[in-house]
Amino acid sequence: MPTVIIDGRELRLSEGERLNGIEAARRVGIEIPHYCWHPGLSVVGSCRMCLVEVGARDPKTGKVTMQPKLAPACNTIVADGMVLVTESEKVALARARVEEGLLLRHPIDCPICDKAGECRLQDYHFQHGQDQRRADIRPFTSRRRDIGDITLFVDRCIMCSRCVRFVNEISGTGELMVVNRGAHEEIDVAPGYPLHNKLSGNVVDLCPVGALADKDFLYRQRVWFLRNHKSVCTRCATGCSIWIDENQDRIYRVRPRENPHVNRWWICNEGRYGHSYVHDPRRLTSPVRRTAAGRAPVDWSEVIDEAPKRFQAARRPAGVISPFLTVEEAFLLCRLLHKWHGQVVLAVGPVPSTDADETFPGGFVISAEKCPNRRGVEAVVSHFAGGVIGWEEFLARAARSEFDAVWITAGYPLPWIDAEQASKPAGVETLVVQDLFPSPLSDRADFELPGAAWAEREGSYVNRNHWLQTARWTIRPPAGVRTEGSLFWELLGREGLYRAQAVLEEAAVEIAYFSPARGPVPEEGVQLTPPTADEPSAAPLSRGPTAIRR
Amino acid sequence: MAKQSYQPVLLANVGKPESHTLRAYEAGGGYRGLRQVLREKSPQDVVALVKASLLRGRGGAGFPTGLKWSFLPEDHPGPIYLCVNADESEPGTFVNRVQMEHDPHQVLEGIIISAYATRASTAYIYLRYEYPLCLRRMQTAIDEAREKGYLGKNILGSGWSLEVYIHRGAGAYVCGEETGLIESIEGKRAWPRIKPPFPAVEGLFRKPTVVNNVETLACVKHIVDRGLEWFKSIGVPPAPDNPRDPGSYGPKLFGISGHVNRPGCYERPLGISARELIEQCGGGVRQGRKLKAVVPGGLSTGVMTADEIDTPMDFSGPLKVGCLGLGTGCLIVLDETYSMVDFLYNSCRFFAHESCGQCTPCREGTHWSVAMLERIRAGRGRLKDLELLLEIGDTIGIIPGTTICGLADGAAWPIKTAIRKFRGEFEDYIKRTNPGGYQTVHPVAWFEGNGSAGAGSAAVKH
């Protein structure tokens, strides 16, 4: 078994494993500072922050011989008998000099820089830099340049070229480039070809300093006020792992969260900037009951009293389970409707979709299916109903007055139903619509219930590759809104607060499809077995392009 | 003297009428070697011959050419590329230009033989933009050779084909670095690649690639023509105390510029001393002045003092006096009237201007050194600046391991050698021009009207 020694600690590698010095050091708990290296991008080795001493141990005598020169850890593939020293005086001096060099012309405008607080240059300066400035070069001012989707603060750039490699290798759009030479180098775009692609927001996360700034986030919040929550993006069936950064129940930023099984290090702009609907003032915030006298806000207790009676008394009730619901919420709702009435008809809500998946050169996929959990909801529905009824079929049957009590869940971030479709259900005596926004359908509802947005809810989503991920709530819903899970939990008469984990456990026991999700679901999620071969699952993401060179 | 009767080989045709034409070249026995190689030798034979000759690259680093060729993968399906480094941008260097302008067919024959040896199917000549005559003459030579069947498909009936293209640079020094050159041919920004992988494994268009200098390839032609004995009869054998020294065999083109009476390009055996070159070839220092310093092989090799000019000009000679190496073998001679502060300022300005800007130590170090020298020349120097300059010089480059390519070493060596060897002059200059503030240790504001500038800064003393 190949063995590497890093700062005296032994690391055993499995056969055929290819790690560079930074990755190997991480395994033994040592962080080697670096700017230009990123696991998802090609290696350029230009920032020189990851310089380490490299040596070899003679397998027979055990004698270690070190090379006289420093080597970048990012381009050093560790091999058996290799010795890395990351904390020697020589390495510390080299790091200090790189830091000093990077700060020669850096404007050091941290007080007005968005990155301050999560800036590599700041962090490394405190960890590895010198305490006194020796240079007499007066830093330039901080020039700002609009380069398209993103704003560039030209002088803050440290020329790690991550953004340039990203647009060349991952998005494949190649808008960004380096202009000029030496100390005059700048990131720029060609005239008339601004940075504009569906993955452009990622360059902001990639930027180790505050050079590339997000126009959506710029000057809106200091990062140290933000709390970061692990979550899952619900804007398409890819289901990227994300961080939601919020402060006092307001989402300020969504960033990708590394997940090798789903999105690796990236998310698309749709997911990144598609959170504003959560704070839309038009959202429903109170249950509304329609009586002969008109529509009037009511208390939740009235809903909780009235709804079961209506559904239990119905001849032919139906439920529409939105593909925006989590597995747990869908499970509870199906169980609830089934408990109220054994003959309930269950359908899956409309699945919004665009023409085709978009696949980028780096392997990232934006799904055509614009909902997070069709597969999970379908599995739940078919468990309770024995099969899946689609939205079109449901509408057609509703138009024939087949149902007299209908519970429709929605939660779509975009308008999802027009007046024509909304007018189709006929002969419905009790219509419950649970949604985020008013719609032609909710106007007709006997009970219009405000739903919670994805960041406010808790539960699991199954993505296009049958990969299940669990998200916790990150912000509290607006006053008056009850999350779906807690409402169904209470309607089922369960004790205490809604616990998604318990519901998933229950679903995993009852439904074979969810059985891999028993026990705590790991952070990056679990793979479910596709139920049948009716739908070929998309090819899993291949290993990142770390081996690709420019 | 034997040395004066040295018969030039590489420059044999230079000065003859119409020396750049195929007719003149063939009349002098040109392309006979190529015919013979294609008829009698396998590529392996040529590699073995060049390996045995211990020919070292003439571009600056002196890497053994045969060894470089042998790094190519044995059974690669191809294509393999040969890149000819004609991006001669080292300050003070102009010997490739003489070769390409006056004897392009000699270079071309060397290219064809070397491409045959390395099994390359395409050769690119990366030509410096500032050499328009070279471009015309090399292109004419390629056209003539193709017409005669020395190039193209099925060369001289051997079944082997080769295409040669000229790729013109756009005036960047860093394109002379082999991987920068490769990136540039690929149409990218000439940011040298990090090694490994080396070009022999993954080079141009991610295929195995050999990059050789013009003069190296011309030497290959003569080794094939004249044989091993001839080549090894010239130059310096390996040092007996260093088993890894491949020696310095063969003729070398030396360029002499600067303050001499007869600047120009001269051919001499490796191992001739700098003194002999200056006195015999260069005709001595101009106007009988005193010699002050000599740059042994292009600006990036640093400087030698007048006392060190008996150093033999072979691959290990300049190393012994603290220079980077033989470099390109092109001397820049400075006489006593020239200020070393100005010399260093010019040098630093050049390297800061040419730094590709990829690696932090080089991009920032070269820039900082210029800023300091500008300030020194503006009368605000501090003695501490010399320490900072030396620190930059000692820590940037591929030798300490802090950069990807050797450009930073080239920037560092003039700083290190000039300051170490002429320290007194630098100190005098600073004390003379900044009598009030030369002892300051704190960073000095560089612009007017900013606090402690000028004489006022004398208040801050250590």
HADDOCK unambig.tbl for C-alpha pairs under 7 A between the chains (distance, minus, plus):
assign (segid A and resid 44 and name CA) (segid B and resid 193 and name CA) 6.95 0.50 0.50
assign (segid A and resid 44 and name CA) (segid B and resid 194 and name CA) 6.17 0.50 0.50
assign (segid A and resid 45 and name CA) (segid B and resid 194 and name CA) 6.34 0.50 0.50
assign (segid A and resid 46 and name CA) (segid B and resid 358 and name CA) 5.51 0.50 0.50
assign (segid A and resid 46 and name CA) (segid B and resid 359 and name CA) 4.36 0.50 0.50
assign (segid A and resid 46 and name CA) (segid B and resid 360 and name CA) 6.78 0.50 0.50
assign (segid A and resid 46 and name CA) (segid B and resid 404 and name CA) 6.95 0.50 0.50
assign (segid A and resid 47 and name CA) (segid B and resid 359 and name CA) 5.43 0.50 0.50
assign (segid A and resid 47 and name CA) (segid B and resid 360 and name CA) 5.40 0.50 0.50
assign (segid A and resid 48 and name CA) (segid B and resid 359 and name CA) 6.57 0.50 0.50
assign (segid A and resid 48 and name CA) (segid B and resid 360 and name CA) 6.56 0.50 0.50
assign (segid A and resid 48 and name CA) (segid B and resid 402 and name CA) 6.37 0.50 0.50
assign (segid A and resid 69 and name CA) (segid B and resid 399 and name CA) 6.54 0.50 0.50
assign (segid A and resid 69 and name CA) (segid B and resid 400 and name CA) 5.00 0.50 0.50
assign (segid A and resid 69 and name CA) (segid B and resid 401 and name CA) 4.88 0.50 0.50
assign (segid A and resid 70 and name CA) (segid B and resid 400 and name CA) 6.42 0.50 0.50
assign (segid A and resid 70 and name CA) (segid B and resid 401 and name CA) 4.68 0.50 0.50
assign (segid A and resid 70 and name CA) (segid B and resid 402 and name CA) 6.67 0.50 0.50
assign (segid A and resid 71 and name CA) (segid B and resid 401 and name CA) 5.91 0.50 0.50
assign (segid A and resid 98 and name CA) (segid B and resid 360 and name CA) 6.30 0.50 0.50
assign (segid A and resid 98 and name CA) (segid B and resid 361 and name CA) 6.10 0.50 0.50
assign (segid A and resid 101 and name CA) (segid B and resid 360 and name CA) 6.52 0.50 0.50
assign (segid A and resid 101 and name CA) (segid B and resid 361 and name CA) 6.46 0.50 0.50
assign (segid A and resid 101 and name CA) (segid B and resid 364 and name CA) 5.21 0.50 0.50
assign (segid A and resid 101 and name CA) (segid B and resid 365 and name CA) 6.81 0.50 0.50
assign (segid A and resid 102 and name CA) (segid B and resid 360 and name CA) 6.81 0.50 0.50
assign (segid A and resid 134 and name CA) (segid B and resid 443 and name CA) 5.64 0.50 0.50
assign (segid A and resid 135 and name CA) (segid B and resid 443 and name CA) 5.88 0.50 0.50
assign (segid A and resid 136 and name CA) (segid B and resid 443 and name CA) 5.00 0.50 0.50
assign (segid A and resid 136 and name CA) (segid B and resid 444 and name CA) 5.46 0.50 0.50
assign (segid A and resid 136 and name CA) (segid B and resid 445 and name CA) 5.89 0.50 0.50
assign (segid A and resid 136 and name CA) (segid B and resid 446 and name CA) 6.51 0.50 0.50
assign (segid A and resid 181 and name CA) (segid B and resid 355 and name CA) 6.83 0.50 0.50
assign (segid A and resid 181 and name CA) (segid B and resid 356 and name CA) 5.48 0.50 0.50
assign (segid A and resid 181 and name CA) (segid B and resid 357 and name CA) 5.73 0.50 0.50
assign (segid A and resid 182 and name CA) (segid B and resid 352 and name CA) 6.50 0.50 0.50
assign (segid A and resid 182 and name CA) (segid B and resid 353 and name CA) 6.41 0.50 0.50
assign (segid A and resid 182 and name CA) (segid B and resid 354 and name CA) 6.71 0.50 0.50
assign (segid A and resid 182 and name CA) (segid B and resid 355 and name CA) 4.82 0.50 0.50
assign (segid A and resid 182 and name CA) (segid B and resid 356 and name CA) 5.00 0.50 0.50
assign (segid A and resid 182 and name CA) (segid B and resid 357 and name CA) 3.68 0.50 0.50
assign (segid A and resid 182 and name CA) (segid B and resid 363 and name CA) 5.21 0.50 0.50
assign (segid A and resid 183 and name CA) (segid B and resid 357 and name CA) 6.15 0.50 0.50
assign (segid A and resid 183 and name CA) (segid B and resid 363 and name CA) 5.54 0.50 0.50
assign (segid A and resid 183 and name CA) (segid B and resid 364 and name CA) 6.42 0.50 0.50
assign (segid A and resid 183 and name CA) (segid B and resid 367 and name CA) 6.32 0.50 0.50
assign (segid A and resid 185 and name CA) (segid B and resid 357 and name CA) 6.69 0.50 0.50
